[in-house]
Amino acid sequence: MQALPIFMNINQRLCVVIGAGEVAARKVTMLLRAQASVTVYAPEICPTLADLVEAGRIRYQQARFADQQLNGACLVIAATNDLQVNTAVSLAAQANNIPVNVVDAPALCTFTMASIVERSPIVIAISSEGNAPVLARYLRSKIETMLPAGYGRIAAIAGEFRDKVKSKYATSQARRIFWEGVLQGPIVERILAGQEAAARIGLDQLLADDTASQQHGEVYLVGGGPGDPDLLTFRALRLMQQCDVCVYDKLVSPEVLDLVRRDAELIYVGKSRDQHTLPQEEINQLLARLALAGKRVLRLKGGDPFIFGRGGEEIETLMQQGVPFQVVPGITAANGVSSYAGIPLTHRDYAQACLFITGHLKNGVLDLDWAAMARPQQTVVIYMGLVGLEQICQQLMAHGVARDMPAAVIQQGTTQHQRVVSANLSDLASQVAAAKMKAPCLTIIGQVVQLREKLNWFEPQTQGTD
């Protein structure tokens, strides 16, 4: 290590920047985030900095560099494109024992500017000691994806309870054990889910009784998306990695399921047509029972839990039994599958509305609002409509939809096994049957389907037929 990593308090202290181009503007922005008082000296000023001057956020003096400009500064940055000026700034600052940074000139610096990951008050600084700033920024982007934005709220709330914890636990070891338990428990999840009031109550309960908040687990109702694991949200992946039990559906792809914590218990509750592993009410009770036993329960659903996913029914039971939970939206099949099939759901020339329908048969009959589905200038997306596809097509034509209306059925959309059959509405059912399409499938009906030929971009390993 060639440099000591430190964090410097520059709140309301004078920081001087020599140079007023776009590079200097980036440095000024960073100083302002640390609440510095910034003065800029340069013969000319860029528009970005001029806006900050007009807003009263920084001071600017139109002048060439002079040593006296550094008087009273706690920190100096040289960001001109003139090596001679930058060198003079560095020498003057060092002569006055003022920390100085010269952009892209490590030899002239007494400190370097790190790449920052900010979850204030948590701040992570990454430095290559001036050798590889692009690499430092690349590493920052990697860390950005790993740390939820809510970690700053965790630190802030921990700060609120610092004195309470210190008064209860006399030794640093006892305090460390307490906070380790908090950071690995449901209180942190409540903060990350935006339930800060509940988190504060939980911390007060823990301080009153060390076991008070450890008797109950929590349920994570997570949308696993349409199949491609790259479409998971950051929060979904984090919760998948920390659950004790995973209760999952048939529509969760194997690739997504592989990302669940390796030692988590897996419980399959998938449903097929006329074949339910567990009735819905039993699934609801199972989630509550596992959480009340102290488990962190991942309820993993294909797509989005609130779009034909019966997530609302499950959380009603959890609320009735006082089980903490959080809901993590997922990319629903309509969005993900249509995108991967090259079919935009809306388009100003073809469709100004989009209708989501479940095509699930009840007692062998489809009871849908056919008139609403037959309206012009819209796209109709049908979930679970494969079995009733012929009836759907016939009813739509009977209610006025043109026989040559473009339509498509997509099987296992977004995955490497995606297959697509597109045809006119009158021929769709027969072509899907000939292609031996199998669930899970999504049906899209509307003029936008004709754009597939132009916009199709995804090339799965198993090619489908049109």
C-alpha positions as CSV (number, residue, x, y, z in Angstrom):
1,M,0.0,0.0,0.0
2,Q,1.6,3.2,-1.2
3,A,-1.1,5.6,0.2
4,L,-3.1,5.8,3.4
5,P,-6.8,5.6,2.8
6,I,-8.6,8.3,5.0
7,F,-11.9,10.2,5.0
8,M,-11.5,13.9,5.4
9,N,-14.1,16.2,6.8
10,I,-14.4,19.2,4.5
11,N,-17.9,20.3,5.6
12,Q,-18.2,24.0,5.1
13,R,-14.4,24.3,4.7
14,L,-12.7,26.1,1.8
15,C,-11.7,23.9,-1.1
16,V,-10.0,25.5,-4.1
17,V,-10.2,24.3,-7.7
18,I,-7.9,25.7,-10.3
19,G,-9.5,25.2,-13.7
20,A,-13.1,25.4,-14.8
21,G,-13.6,22.9,-17.6
22,E,-15.8,19.8,-17.6
23,V,-13.1,17.7,-15.7
24,A,-13.0,20.4,-13.0
25,A,-16.8,20.3,-12.9
26,R,-16.8,16.6,-12.0
27,K,-14.4,17.3,-9.2
28,V,-16.5,20.2,-7.9
29,T,-19.6,18.0,-7.9
30,M,-17.8,15.5,-5.7
31,L,-16.7,18.3,-3.3
32,L,-20.2,19.6,-3.1
33,R,-21.6,16.2,-2.2
34,A,-19.2,16.4,0.8
35,Q,-20.7,19.8,1.7
36,A,-17.5,21.8,0.9
37,S,-17.3,25.5,0.4
38,V,-15.8,25.7,-3.2
39,T,-14.0,28.5,-5.0
40,V,-13.0,28.1,-8.6
41,Y,-10.3,30.1,-10.4
42,A,-9.9,30.0,-14.2
43,P,-9.8,32.4,-17.1
44,E,-13.0,30.8,-18.6
45,I,-15.7,28.7,-17.1
46,C,-17.7,25.8,-18.6
47,P,-21.6,25.9,-18.7
48,T,-21.9,23.2,-15.9
49,L,-19.9,25.3,-13.4
50,A,-21.6,28.5,-14.6
51,D,-24.9,27.0,-13.6
52,L,-23.6,26.2,-10.2
53,V,-22.3,29.8,-9.8
54,E,-25.7,31.2,-10.8
55,A,-27.4,28.9,-8.3
56,G,-25.1,30.2,-5.6
57,R,-23.6,26.8,-4.9
58,I,-19.9,27.8,-5.7
59,R,-17.8,31.0,-6.1
60,Y,-15.9,31.8,-9.2
61,Q,-13.2,34.3,-9.9
62,Q,-12.0,34.8,-13.5
63,A,-8.3,34.8,-13.0
64,R,-5.1,32.9,-13.9
65,F,-3.5,31.0,-11.1
66,A,-1.6,32.8,-8.3
67,D,-0.2,31.4,-5.1
68,Q,-2.4,33.6,-2.9
69,Q,-5.5,31.9,-4.2
70,L,-4.7,28.9,-2.0
71,N,-4.8,30.9,1.2
72,G,-7.1,29.3,3.8
73,A,-7.8,26.3,1.7
74,C,-8.0,22.9,3.3
75,L,-7.7,21.1,0.0
76,V,-6.7,22.0,-3.6
77,I,-7.5,20.4,-6.9
78,A,-5.7,21.4,-10.2
79,A,-7.8,20.5,-13.2
80,T,-6.4,22.5,-16.1
81,N,-5.0,21.2,-19.4
82,D,-1.8,23.1,-18.9
83,L,1.0,21.1,-17.3
84,Q,3.0,24.2,-16.3
85,V,0.0,25.6,-14.4
86,N,-0.8,22.3,-12.8
87,T,2.8,21.9,-11.6
88,A,2.8,25.4,-10.2
89,V,-0.4,24.6,-8.2
90,S,1.1,21.4,-6.9
91,L,4.3,23.1,-5.7
92,A,2.4,26.0,-4.1
93,A,0.1,23.7,-2.2
94,Q,2.8,21.4,-1.0
95,A,4.9,24.4,0.2
96,N,1.9,25.4,2.4
97,N,1.2,21.8,3.5
98,I,-2.2,21.8,1.8
99,P,-3.3,18.4,0.3
100,V,-3.4,18.7,-3.5
101,N,-4.7,16.6,-6.3
102,V,-3.7,17.1,-9.9
103,V,-6.0,15.4,-12.4
104,D,-4.2,12.6,-14.4
105,A,-0.8,13.4,-12.9
106,P,-0.1,11.1,-9.9
107,A,3.4,12.4,-9.5
108,L,2.1,15.9,-8.7
109,C,-0.5,14.7,-6.2
110,T,-0.3,14.3,-2.4
111,F,-3.7,12.6,-2.5
112,T,-5.8,10.9,-5.2
113,M,-9.6,11.0,-5.7
114,A,-11.1,7.6,-5.2
115,S,-14.0,6.1,-7.0
116,I,-17.0,6.3,-4.7
117,V,-19.8,4.0,-3.8
118,E,-22.1,6.2,-1.7
119,R,-24.8,4.8,0.5
120,S,-24.6,7.8,2.9
121,P,-23.6,7.6,5.7
122,I,-21.9,4.5,4.3
123,V,-19.2,5.5,1.8
124,I,-16.8,3.0,0.1
125,A,-13.8,4.5,-1.7
126,I,-11.8,2.5,-4.3
127,S,-8.4,3.6,-5.3
128,S,-5.7,2.3,-7.8
129,E,-3.3,4.9,-6.4
130,G,-3.6,6.7,-9.7
131,N,-2.4,3.8,-11.8
132,A,-5.7,2.6,-13.3
133,P,-8.6,4.9,-12.7
134,V,-10.8,3.2,-15.2
135,L,-10.3,-0.1,-13.4
136,A,-11.3,1.6,-10.1
137,R,-14.5,2.8,-11.8
138,Y,-15.2,-0.6,-13.1
139,L,-14.8,-2.1,-9.6
140,R,-17.1,0.6,-8.3
141,S,-19.8,-0.5,-10.8
142,K,-19.5,-4.1,-9.6
143,I,-19.9,-3.1,-5.9
144,E,-22.8,-0.8,-6.8
145,T,-24.8,-3.8,-8.0
146,M,-24.1,-5.7,-4.8
147,L,-25.2,-3.1,-2.3
148,P,-28.8,-2.1,-2.0
149,A,-29.5,1.6,-1.7
150,G,-31.1,1.0,1.7
151,Y,-27.8,0.3,3.4
152,G,-27.4,3.9,4.2
153,R,-30.8,3.8,6.0
154,I,-29.5,0.8,8.0
155,A,-26.4,2.8,9.1
156,A,-28.5,5.9,10.0
157,I,-31.0,3.9,12.1
158,A,-28.0,2.0,13.8
159,G,-26.7,5.5,14.6
160,E,-30.0,6.4,16.3
161,F,-29.7,3.3,18.5
162,R,-26.0,3.5,19.3
163,D,-26.4,5.1,22.7
164,K,-29.2,2.8,23.7
165,V,-27.1,-0.3,22.8
166,K,-24.1,1.1,24.6
167,S,-26.1,1.7,27.7
168,K,-27.3,-1.9,27.7
169,Y,-24.1,-3.7,26.7
170,A,-21.1,-2.6,28.6
171,T,-18.4,-4.3,26.5
172,S,-17.5,-3.8,22.8
173,Q,-17.7,-7.6,22.3
174,A,-21.3,-7.7,23.6
175,R,-22.3,-4.8,21.4
176,R,-20.6,-6.5,18.4
177,I,-22.6,-9.7,19.0
178,F,-25.8,-7.7,19.3
179,W,-25.3,-5.8,16.0
180,E,-24.2,-9.0,14.2
181,G,-27.5,-10.6,15.2
182,V,-29.4,-7.5,14.0
183,L,-27.6,-7.4,10.6
184,Q,-28.4,-11.1,10.0
185,G,-32.1,-10.9,11.0
186,P,-35.4,-9.6,9.9
187,I,-34.9,-6.0,11.2
188,V,-32.5,-5.3,8.3
189,E,-35.0,-6.6,5.8
190,R,-37.7,-4.3,7.2
191,I,-35.4,-1.3,6.6
192,L,-34.5,-2.4,3.1
193,A,-38.2,-2.9,2.3
194,G,-38.9,0.7,3.5
195,Q,-40.6,-0.4,6.8
196,E,-38.4,1.8,9.0
197,A,-41.0,2.3,11.7
198,A,-41.4,-1.5,12.1
199,A,-37.6,-1.8,12.2
200,R,-37.3,0.7,15.1
201,I,-40.0,-1.1,17.0
202,G,-38.1,-4.4,16.5
203,L,-34.9,-2.9,17.7
204,D,-36.6,-1.5,20.9
205,Q,-38.1,-5.0,21.4
206,L,-34.7,-6.6,21.1
207,L,-33.2,-4.2,23.6
208,A,-36.0,-4.9,26.0
209,D,-35.9,-8.7,25.5
210,D,-33.0,-10.4,23.6
211,T,-35.4,-13.0,22.2
212,A,-38.4,-10.8,21.4
213,S,-37.8,-10.4,17.7
214,Q,-36.1,-13.7,17.1
215,Q,-39.2,-16.0,17.5
216,H,-40.7,-15.1,14.1
217,G,-39.3,-15.4,10.7
218,E,-40.4,-13.5,7.6
219,V,-41.8,-14.3,4.2
220,Y,-40.3,-12.9,1.0
221,L,-42.9,-12.9,-1.8
222,V,-40.6,-12.6,-4.8
223,G,-41.3,-12.4,-8.5
224,G,-38.8,-14.7,-10.4
225,G,-39.5,-13.2,-13.8
226,P,-40.4,-15.0,-17.0
227,G,-37.4,-17.4,-17.0
228,D,-34.1,-15.6,-17.9
229,P,-32.2,-15.2,-14.6
230,D,-30.6,-12.0,-15.8
231,L,-34.0,-10.4,-15.5
232,L,-34.2,-10.8,-11.7
233,T,-34.0,-7.7,-9.6
234,F,-31.1,-7.1,-7.2
235,R,-33.4,-7.4,-4.2
236,A,-34.9,-10.7,-5.5
237,L,-31.4,-12.2,-5.9
238,R,-30.3,-11.0,-2.4
239,L,-33.3,-12.5,-0.8
240,M,-32.9,-15.8,-2.7
241,Q,-29.4,-16.0,-1.4
242,Q,-30.4,-15.7,2.3
243,C,-33.6,-17.7,2.7
244,D,-33.9,-20.8,4.9
245,V,-36.8,-22.3,2.9
246,C,-37.9,-21.7,-0.7
247,V,-41.5,-22.5,-1.7
248,Y,-41.6,-22.3,-5.5
249,D,-44.0,-22.7,-8.4
250,K,-43.9,-24.7,-11.6
251,L,-43.3,-21.5,-13.6
252,V,-40.0,-20.8,-11.9
253,S,-37.3,-21.7,-14.4
254,P,-34.5,-24.1,-13.4
255,E,-31.9,-21.4,-14.1
256,V,-33.6,-19.0,-11.6
257,L,-34.1,-21.8,-9.0
258,D,-30.4,-22.5,-9.3
259,L,-29.7,-19.1,-7.8
260,V,-31.5,-19.9,-4.5
261,R,-29.2,-20.4,-1.5
262,R,-27.6,-23.9,-1.9
263,D,-28.5,-25.2,1.6
264,A,-32.1,-23.8,1.6
265,E,-34.9,-26.3,1.9
266,L,-36.9,-26.5,-1.4
267,I,-40.6,-27.1,-1.3
268,Y,-42.4,-27.5,-4.6
269,V,-46.0,-26.3,-4.7
270,G,-46.5,-26.0,-8.4
271,K,-49.8,-26.3,-10.2
272,S,-50.7,-27.7,-13.6
273,R,-54.1,-27.8,-15.2
274,D,-56.4,-29.9,-13.1
275,Q,-53.4,-31.0,-10.9
276,H,-52.5,-29.1,-7.8
277,T,-49.6,-30.2,-5.6
278,L,-51.1,-28.2,-2.8
279,P,-54.4,-26.2,-2.8
280,Q,-53.9,-22.5,-2.5
281,E,-55.2,-22.2,1.0
282,E,-52.7,-24.9,2.2
283,I,-49.9,-22.9,0.5
284,N,-51.0,-19.8,2.4
285,Q,-51.0,-21.7,5.7
286,L,-47.6,-23.3,4.9
287,L,-46.0,-19.9,4.4
288,A,-47.3,-18.7,7.7
289,R,-46.4,-21.8,9.6
290,L,-42.8,-21.8,8.3
291,A,-42.3,-18.1,9.2
292,L,-43.9,-18.5,12.7
293,A,-41.3,-21.3,13.2
294,G,-38.6,-18.7,12.7
295,K,-37.7,-19.4,9.1
296,R,-36.9,-16.9,6.4
297,V,-39.3,-18.1,3.7
298,L,-38.8,-17.3,0.1
299,R,-42.1,-17.6,-1.8
300,L,-40.7,-17.7,-5.4
301,K,-43.2,-17.2,-8.2
302,G,-42.7,-17.1,-11.9
303,G,-43.3,-13.6,-13.4
304,D,-44.8,-11.1,-11.0
305,P,-46.6,-12.2,-7.8
306,F,-49.4,-9.8,-8.2
307,I,-50.2,-10.5,-11.9
308,F,-52.2,-13.7,-12.0
309,G,-49.9,-15.0,-9.3
310,R,-52.3,-15.1,-6.3
311,G,-49.8,-13.2,-4.2
312,G,-52.6,-11.0,-2.8
313,E,-54.3,-14.1,-1.3
314,E,-51.1,-15.3,0.3
315,I,-50.3,-12.0,2.0
316,E,-53.8,-11.7,3.3
317,T,-53.2,-14.9,5.3
318,L,-49.8,-13.6,6.5
319,M,-51.4,-10.3,7.7
320,Q,-54.1,-12.2,9.5
321,Q,-51.5,-14.2,11.4
322,G,-49.1,-11.3,12.1
323,V,-46.3,-12.6,9.9
324,P,-43.8,-10.0,8.6
325,F,-43.5,-10.0,4.8
326,Q,-42.2,-8.1,1.9
327,V,-43.1,-8.2,-1.8
328,V,-40.6,-8.0,-4.5
329,P,-42.0,-7.3,-8.0
330,G,-40.8,-9.4,-10.9
331,I,-40.9,-8.8,-14.7
332,T,-44.2,-10.3,-15.7
333,A,-44.4,-12.6,-18.7
334,A,-46.2,-10.1,-20.8
335,N,-43.3,-7.7,-20.6
336,G,-40.4,-10.1,-20.7
337,V,-41.7,-12.6,-23.2
338,S,-43.0,-10.0,-25.7
339,S,-39.7,-8.2,-25.6
340,Y,-37.7,-11.3,-26.2
341,A,-40.1,-12.2,-29.1
342,G,-39.6,-8.8,-30.7
343,I,-43.2,-7.7,-30.2
344,P,-43.8,-4.3,-28.6
345,L,-47.0,-4.4,-26.6
346,T,-47.9,-0.8,-27.6
347,H,-47.0,1.2,-30.7
348,R,-48.5,4.6,-31.7
349,D,-49.4,3.3,-35.1
350,Y,-51.0,0.0,-34.0
351,A,-52.0,-0.1,-30.3
352,Q,-52.7,2.5,-27.7
353,A,-53.8,0.0,-25.0
354,C,-52.8,-3.4,-23.7
355,L,-55.1,-5.9,-22.1
356,F,-53.9,-8.7,-19.8
357,I,-56.2,-11.7,-19.7
358,T,-56.0,-15.1,-18.0
359,G,-57.2,-17.8,-20.3
360,H,-57.6,-20.5,-17.7
361,L,-60.5,-22.8,-18.3
362,K,-63.1,-23.3,-15.6
363,N,-65.1,-26.4,-16.0
364,G,-64.0,-26.6,-19.6
365,V,-65.5,-23.1,-20.4
366,L,-63.9,-19.7,-21.0
367,D,-66.0,-16.9,-19.5
368,L,-64.3,-13.8,-20.8
369,D,-65.3,-10.3,-21.7
370,W,-65.1,-10.9,-25.4
371,A,-66.4,-7.5,-26.4
372,A,-63.6,-5.8,-24.5
373,M,-61.0,-8.1,-26.0
374,A,-62.3,-7.4,-29.5
375,R,-61.8,-3.6,-29.3
376,P,-59.6,-2.1,-32.0
377,Q,-56.2,-0.4,-31.5
378,Q,-55.2,-2.6,-28.6
379,T,-53.0,-5.6,-27.9
380,V,-54.4,-8.6,-26.0
381,V,-52.0,-10.7,-24.0
382,I,-53.4,-14.0,-22.7
383,Y,-51.7,-15.9,-19.9
384,M,-52.4,-19.7,-19.5
385,G,-54.5,-19.8,-22.7
386,L,-52.9,-22.7,-24.6
387,V,-55.6,-25.3,-23.9
388,G,-58.4,-22.9,-24.7
389,L,-56.6,-21.3,-27.7
390,E,-59.0,-22.5,-30.4
391,Q,-62.0,-21.3,-28.4
392,I,-60.4,-18.0,-27.8
393,C,-59.7,-17.4,-31.5
394,Q,-63.2,-18.4,-32.5
395,Q,-64.8,-16.2,-30.0
396,L,-62.7,-13.2,-30.9
397,M,-63.6,-13.6,-34.6
398,A,-67.2,-14.0,-33.7
399,H,-67.0,-10.7,-31.9
400,G,-65.6,-8.8,-34.8
401,V,-61.9,-9.3,-34.8
402,A,-60.5,-9.7,-38.3
403,R,-59.6,-13.3,-39.4
404,D,-56.2,-12.0,-40.6
405,M,-55.4,-10.2,-37.3
406,P,-51.7,-11.0,-36.5
407,A,-51.2,-13.2,-33.5
408,A,-48.4,-15.2,-31.8
409,V,-47.9,-17.9,-29.2
410,I,-44.5,-17.9,-27.4
411,Q,-43.4,-21.0,-25.5
412,Q,-40.8,-20.7,-22.6
413,G,-40.2,-17.1,-23.5
414,T,-36.9,-15.4,-22.5
415,T,-35.1,-18.8,-22.1
416,Q,-32.8,-20.6,-24.5
417,H,-35.7,-22.9,-25.3
418,Q,-38.0,-20.1,-26.5
419,R,-40.2,-21.0,-29.5
420,V,-42.6,-18.8,-31.4
421,V,-45.4,-19.5,-33.7
422,S,-47.0,-16.5,-35.4
423,A,-50.0,-16.6,-37.8
424,N,-53.2,-15.0,-38.6
425,L,-55.9,-15.4,-35.9
426,S,-57.9,-17.8,-38.1
427,D,-54.9,-20.1,-38.4
428,L,-53.2,-19.7,-35.1
429,A,-54.7,-22.6,-33.2
430,S,-54.0,-25.2,-35.9
431,Q,-50.4,-24.0,-36.4
432,V,-49.8,-24.1,-32.7
433,A,-51.2,-27.6,-32.5
434,A,-49.0,-28.7,-35.5
435,A,-45.9,-27.3,-33.7
436,K,-46.9,-29.3,-30.6
437,M,-46.4,-26.2,-28.3
438,K,-46.5,-27.0,-24.6
439,A,-47.0,-24.8,-21.5
440,P,-45.9,-22.4,-20.4
441,C,-47.0,-20.3,-23.3
442,L,-48.1,-16.7,-23.7
443,T,-50.5,-15.6,-26.5
444,I,-50.3,-12.1,-28.0
445,I,-53.0,-10.9,-30.4
446,G,-52.9,-7.5,-32.2
447,Q,-51.4,-5.5,-35.1
448,V,-48.1,-5.1,-33.1
449,V,-47.3,-8.8,-33.8
450,Q,-46.5,-7.9,-37.4
451,L,-43.5,-6.0,-36.1
452,R,-41.9,-9.2,-35.0
453,E,-40.4,-9.8,-38.4
454,K,-38.5,-6.4,-38.2
455,L,-37.8,-6.3,-34.5
456,N,-36.9,-9.9,-33.6
457,W,-33.5,-9.8,-31.9
458,F,-33.3,-12.8,-29.5
459,E,-31.7,-15.9,-30.8
460,P,-32.3,-18.9,-28.5
461,Q,-30.3,-22.1,-28.8
462,T,-33.5,-24.0,-29.7
463,Q,-34.9,-22.2,-32.6
464,G,-38.7,-21.9,-32.8
465,T,-40.8,-21.7,-36.0
466,D,-43.1,-19.0,-37.3
